[in-house]
Amino acid sequence: MSTVMAALLVTLLTSCLTSAVSHQFTIVGGAAAAVVYTVAGLISPRARLHPMFLFCAATLTVLVLVSSEVNTNNMPGTIHIFSCYIATLALAVSSPDLSKFCRWVIFCNNILLTFFVLGQVLRNPSLKAWSIDNPSGAANLMAAQINMTLPFVLMKIHDSREQRRLLWILLLILNCTAVMAIMSRNGLGTMLIILTLYILFNHKSLSVFLVGSIILLMRFLDELMQIQFIHLLLIRFRIIGYKSMAPRSLIWEIAFHHIRENPWLGVGPGRPREFLEVIDIYHAHNDIIQVAMETGLPASALYTTMIALLLTLPLFSLRRDRRTFMACLPILAYFAYSWTGCPLGLPPATLLLAICVNEARLHVTARSTEEQAQQQRNRHFHARTTLPPVPGPARLRPQL
């Protein structure tokens, strides 16, 4: 019961709904929850420490303090970014003893965000961009977090039978509807990528149909664009006919200018907002660029190392079974959003990533152990079934 209650409280943080009461509490509380999660993982009997993540996270927290001191930064900005960086400590530990808690957080987060979005849709059924909001101001992050938990819903569909399976299918449909309602291009694209990878990995016949459909779509794209309904739908989702007042190229150009001016320790924690608010933007819309601008290129290199190490999990899971591959897909969903957003700026989002990574690591470890055991059984089987060579008749040595 204590595990369930703890998961429900953490879900309020990871969904960022606590920002309706206090956004500062969401930032600091998310970092504190990540530290508690790390400690709980370390003291568990079956804990596994990942030294490279521990080194990168610890060094990031030192660099943010050094950058703040050198740039004579304000204290609120330092506390914010320090909280964001220290939350990455949760990536340094994994344990099967945390699995029950992690699964509760994953599914509670999925259900809470889905119904939170759909509740706003019912109050305002006119679908348009930025009509769905989150108390933290990160509406697109909700689509990313639903996508992060989507693979676990797909796994439940495979594991369940009859009525339970229908309920999980219904939840999957509601998940997809919520992501579409948020009108996030990144969220919609990531959702389609996850579903496409799932189909390609699990259903060979459907994958042939899907690939054929994509080829036909590309072949007749111009003709389809002439259909009024499709044309208006693409405009509504801002896929065509949309001109941003602050495109990513302009944001990154400004960020790169300040990175060149301050390559080692950045402009200081919290200060990128000062330089980007001239175009009405408060972050660099890319985690790696944001870290480089804020605390310097060495900090960005450390964060990039953590990203690369995490992305090896879904990469190597491609040659494994379905469950392992599905458990690693949340990592792709997170970093697909981090390419055009800044989820690192919210410690609860990093905590949810660490929770999903824990499940991915457990699946990868379990599969590796199973493969090693199978190889050992095969060796023992061949050793038992291989008969010793039968000696032939002895040759008589000719007498001289």
Secondary structure, DSSP 8 states (H G I E B T S, - for coil): -HHHHHHHHHHHHHTTGGGGT-HHHHHHHHHHHHHHHHHHHHHSTT-EE-HHHHHHHHHHHHHHHHHHHHTT--HHHHHHHHHHHHGGGGGGEE-GGGHHHHHHHHHHHHHHHHHHHHHHHHH-----TT-S--TTS-HHHHHHHHHHHHHHHHHHHHH--HHHHHHHHHHHHHHHHHHHHHT-HHHHHHHHHHHHHHHHHH-HHHHHHHHHHHHHHHHTHHHHHTSHHHHHHHHHTTSSS---SS-HHHHHHHHHHHHHHSTTT-S-TTTHHHHHGGGT-SS-SSHHHHHHHHH-HHHHHHHHHHHHHHHHHHHHGGGS-HHHHHHHHHHHHHHHHHTTS-GGGSHHHHHHHHHHHHHHHHHHHHHHHHHHHHHHHHHHHHHHHS--------------
